[in-house]
Amino acid sequence: MHVRKQNLFNTILAVIKFIFFWLTVLLHVPFIFLIPCGKYSIKYMRFFMWCFAKITGVKLKVDGNISTNRPLLCVCNHISVFEFATMPVAFGASFFGKKDIANYPLVGWIAKKFGVIFIDRRPSHALEALNAVQKEMTTVSYPMFLFPEGTTTNGAYVKEFKSTLFNIVENSNITIQPLVMYYRMRDGSKISDEDMANHFAYFDNAKIDFGPKCKIERSAFGQIFHIMMLGGFLVEIKVLPIIDTKNLDRKEIANKLHSIISEEYIKNK
C-alpha cells in the first residue's frame, strides 16, 4: 500500500483533527489536575492516550502478553513520539524520562501525574539518582517502559543501547522484558525505509547512523499533524520472553537486550 497523497482535502481534514486534538487536551486538563497520582492517574492516562490515538488515526496490534511480575521494566525500540500514546494504551504503562522534562511547562506536570520516573543523568548526581529510581520502582504496580536508544530513529535499524540507563537493574529484583515495535500501514502492509524516514519516523538527521534521512525534519507537533494528513498508521508490538539478568552488569544487559530486539526488528520490519 502506498502512502496517501497529500492534497487540499487531506490538509483541511488534518486541520480539523488537530484543532479537535488540542480541544480534547484542554478538556482533559481539569480531570488530570483532580485525579490523584498512582494507579488511578495511570488508568486515566490510558484513556487520555486512547483518545489521542483515535484522533490521530493510530491503530494498535499486540502479539503476546507482558509479565505479571513487579517491578517490571519493559525495554523497546523507539521510532517516534507515538510510543508515548501506544504503550499506555496497550499495557497501562508509564515511562522513564530525562530529568529536565520535569521542568517543562504543562508537559512536565502532566508527565508527573502520569507516573513518569525522571532520571537525573548528571554524573555528580549518579548515585543519588540511582537510589531514588530504584526506590521508586519498588512502589509502582504498573509496567515501566524504557527506550534505551536515548532518541528516536528513522526506523531502518535499532540504535545501540545506552548502558548507563541499566544501572537501575544491576543487583536488583527488577524483571526485564524486551518488546519489539514496528510501524505498518493501516492495512498491515510494511512501510519502506524511505517512506518511514520521510513520513512516519520522527528524528534528527544528524543522529542517524544508518539508512535514509528525512527530506523534511518536523517538530513533534508537526509530525503529529503530518500523520493526521496521511490518515494514520498501525503500531504493531511483539512481546518477547523475559530475560535473565542475574550476574550481568549494565553493559552486558544493554548488549544482550540490543541483540535480541535488533535481530527481531530487522528480521520482520
N, C-alpha and C positions, 0 to 999 in steps of 0.2 A: 504494500500500500504506500502511495506517495504522500508526502507532506501536503496538507491542504494549502492551496494558493491563497495568498493574502490579497483581498480586494476590499472595496468600499463597504460592502455589506458586512464582511467579517470584522472589519475595523469598528464599525458602528456598534455591532453586537458586543465586541470586546469592551468598548467604552461603557456600555450599559452594565455589563458584568462587573467591570472594575469599580464603577460607582456603587453598585449594589454590594460589592465586597467591602468597601470602606464603610458603608452604612451598617452592614452587619457587624463589623468590628466595633463601631461606636455603640451599637445596641448591646453588645456583649459586655462592654467595659463595666457598667454598674454591677452586673452579676459577678464578674471576676473580682471586683472590689469587695463584695459582701461575702463571698464564699471563703471559708477558712482553708488555709494551706493544708495539704495532706491528701488522703485518698479521695476526698470529695472534689478538690480542685483538679486532681488528675482525671477523674471521671468527666468533669466539666470540660477539661481540655480536649478530651476525646470527642465530645460533641462539637465543640468550637472548631476543631480541625476538620471534622467531618463536613461541617458547613462550608469551610474554606475550600476543601477538595471538590465538593459538589459544584460550587460556583465557578471554580476554575476549570472543571471538566476532567479532573484527575480520577481515574478508576484504580482499583486495588485488587490484587490477587495474591493470596498467601498459600504457599505449599509447605505444610508442616506446622508443628506446634512448638512454642518455646517451653523451656523447662519451668517447673513449678518451684524449683529451688530459689531461696532468697538468702542473702542478696544475690542478684543476678545481673551480670554485665553482658549486654549484647553488643557484639562488635560487627560493624558492617562497612561496606564501601560507601562512598559519598560522591554524588554527581551534581546535585543542585539543591536549591532551597526547599524543594518539595518533600524532602525526607523529614523535615520538622512537622509536617502535617500527616504524612502517611504512617510513620511509626507509632504515634499516639493512637491513631485510628485503628491500626492493625493489632496493637498489643497493649494499649493502655499504658504506654511507657513515657518516660521523660528522658532528659539528656544531660550530658556533661557539656559545659561551655566555658569559654575564656572569661577570666575574672573581670575584664574591662566591660563586658557586655552588661554586667550588673548595674553599671552606671549610666547606661543608655536611657534617655527619656522614654517613658512608657514601655518600651520593649523590655528593658531590664526588670521593671516592676512586674510585668506580665510573666516574664520568664521565671521569676522567683515564685510567683503564685502557682505556676505550672510545674513546680518541682525540679527545675534545673539546678544542678550542682555545679558551682563555679570553681574552676581550677586556677589557682594563682601560679603562673609559670615562672615567676621571678626566682632566680637561684637563691637569693638571700632569704626567701620565704619557703623554700622547698620542704623542709622537714615539718614546719608548722602546717603548711597546706596539706601535706600527705596525711598527717594525723587527723586533721579536720575532715578530710574527704572520707577516710576510712571509717571514722566515727559516724559520719552522716549516712554512709552506705548501709550500716547496720540497722538503721531506723526506717528505711523505706521498704514498703511492701509491694512495690511495682518494679518492673524491669527498668534498668538504666541503659541508655544507648550511648556508645562511643564511636566516633568516626575518626580513627587514628591516622588517617592520611593527613589530617590537620587542615585540609582545604578541599574544595570541590575539584573535579577533573572534567575532561572532555568526554569521558565515558569510553574511551578507547582502551583503557588499561586501569589497573589499580595501583595507585602511587604507593611508594614504600611507607610503612607504618612508623610513626614516631615512638620509639621505645620508651621515652620518658613518661608517656601517658599511661604506661602499665606499671608504674611504681606502686600504685594503689593495690595491685593484686599480688604483689610479692609477699609471701608468708602470710596470706590471708585465707579466709574461708569463702571468698567470693567465687561463685560459679561463673565460668565464661562460656558463652555460646556464640559461635560465628553465624552470620547470616550473609546471604548474597542478594544484592538488589539489581534488577535490570529495568531499563526503560523500554517499553514497547509502544507501537501504535495502538490505538484503542481497540482494534480488532485482534490484537495479539501478535501481529507480524513484527519482525525485527526491524530495527532502525539502523541504517548505515552509519559508519563512523562520521562521515561528512555531514549528514543530516543531524546527527546527535550534537556535533560540535556547533553547527550553525543555528540550531533551533531549540534543542531540548536541554542541553547542559548549561550550567552557569559557572563560569570560571574566568580566571585571569590568564591570558595568553602567555605571560612571562613565567608562569609557574608550571607550564605543561612540559613534560619530559619526552612525550611520545605522541604520535598521531596528529590529526589535523587540528589547526587552530580555527577559532571562530572569525568570521568576516566582520561581525559587529559585536563588540562587547557591550553588554547591557547591565544596568543596575539590577538589584534584586527585584524591585517592583516592576522594572522594565521587563524583566524575564517573565514575571507573572502575567503581565499584560500580553506579552508575545504568545505565551501558551494559550491564553484565552482566545486570541485571534486564530490559533491553529486548531482550536476545538478540544484541547486537552490531550491526554495520553494515558497509558496504562503503566502502573508501577507493579512489577512482579517481584515478590520476595520469596526466596527459598531458605528455609530454616535448616541449618546443618547441626549435626550432633555436638553436644558439649565436649570440650577438650580438657584433658588432664594437664594441669599446670604445676603439679607437685614437683618440687626440687628444680623448677625452671626460674631463671632470673628474667628481668623485664625484657632484655634484648632477645632472649630465646623465645619468650612468649610472643613478642611482636613478630618475629620472623616466622614462627610456626603458624600464627593466625594469617599473616600475609600470604604465605604459601597456600594455605587451604582456600582462602577467599579468592585470591587472584587466579588460581588454577580453575576453580569452579566458574568464575566470571568469564574468563577468556574462552572457556570451552562452550559456553552457552549464550554469549552476548549476541 
